[in-house]
Amino acid sequence: MGTLVNKRILLGVTGGIAAYKSADLVRRLRDAGAEVRVVMTRAAAEFITPLTLQTLSGHPVHQHLLDARSEAAMDHIELARWADVVLVAPASANLIAKLAHGRADDLLSTVCLATAAPLALAPAMNRQMWDNAATQTNLATLKQHGAHVFGPAAGAQACGEVGRGRMLEPAELVALTTELFATGVLHGLNVVVTAGPTWEAIDPVRGISNRSSGKMGYAVAQAAAEAGARVTLISGPTALTPPERVQTLRVTSAQDMYDAVHAHINDADIFIGVAAVADYRPARVATDKIKKHADRMTLDLVKTPDILASVAALKDAPFTVGFAAETADLEAQARAKLSAKGVDLIAANRVGAGALGFESDTNTLLLIDASGVTALPELHKSQLARRLIQYIANLYNKTNKVGLQNLHVKTKNTAQDPRRAHRP
């Protein structure tokens, strides 16, 4: 079973004998479910050919800072935005020194400085170079700035010496890279997520639905699982593969989704309603296919149950997050929904002509809660979902602490579940 499913790993390869291990690393990262793209330095190409890494990764290898074949000839920006993690293996003493001092004189060093993704370095060098005070100072600087350092290991080296400086084995690097996504910010919590569209039948072959692909909801469920939560995903009709480590329930109509949500909401600490639920359904469903006879046909529609509002109105309601897809007045509409539904947070995005949204792999979000507004930039939906989960975790913990303080003031002897304390 893959552990890096839907993750985008940008592998940097620098010059050193350990570069031969990078081929195996690419294969193992892909076996774990990751999409891998490779950036090589000029020196790296002296040890292993770009063709080898291109064949194993399934993508062209990037080597040049300004590439006329890439969009706007700015490969470093494209790759920096694409990556979920930048992993440099092997990471030479030279690259470590450049990054510590903010130098960007080739593609790899420039990508490392330009990305907002986590940076992980797997050092590989002679033991004396590793022990050198300058190298240790440079690594300390990079760690202080948030870089992750994987290794090195100790043992026999290609130069004939023995000591620390060997690059970790590919299997170890895959395991450590996987841990970067396991944030633990929702550890032990139960999270219910809805995703996708609903289908409201008109007759046995026709129905009312919408353009939701389910991609955002599935990404949110995956991100919540990575954050340590026990996740139940309630999905309308989609063609997507269920996320790993997530209990996925398939439903069709708004009523089906309503019933499934309320069957699983009692134990939920957080509810995230990403699904694009139909607002109306046909009052009557024809038993047989409706034939095309009259020039016009009128459908009698009735409201579907309001899942989001019903969850927020529960006596012991979970922390409730709703989504709002709007074609105009995004912030105003989202604020109105926040108030009308009585939820803790609204994540709003623009849809319609010229906007991102349903079928796109990227999106933007405007997060609105009682404390204000936070804009998340255009990102791949998997990246956006991780940022959203981090925001939800921060807000949940902050609100929960306030609730616990209020609860403590009211009584020192309460049987109320402290996880519900944000709803005093």
KAUR-V753498 format. One record per helix or strand of 3 or more residues. SS is the DSSP state (~ for helix, > for strand). FROM is the first residue (numbers start at 1). LEN is the number of residues. If there is no record, write none. Layout:
# KAUR-V753498
ss = [SS,SS]
from = [FROM,FROM]
len = [LEN,LEN]
This chain:
# KAUR-V753498
ss = [>,~,>,~,~,~,~,>,~,~,>,~,~,>,>,~,>,~,>,>,~,>,>,>,~,>,~,>,>,>,~,~]
from = [8,17,35,44,50,71,75,85,93,107,118,127,133,153,162,170,190,215,230,246,254,270,280,301,307,319,330,345,362,372,381,418]
len = [6,15,6,3,8,3,8,7,8,8,6,5,12,4,5,10,6,12,6,5,11,4,3,3,6,8,12,6,8,9,30,6]
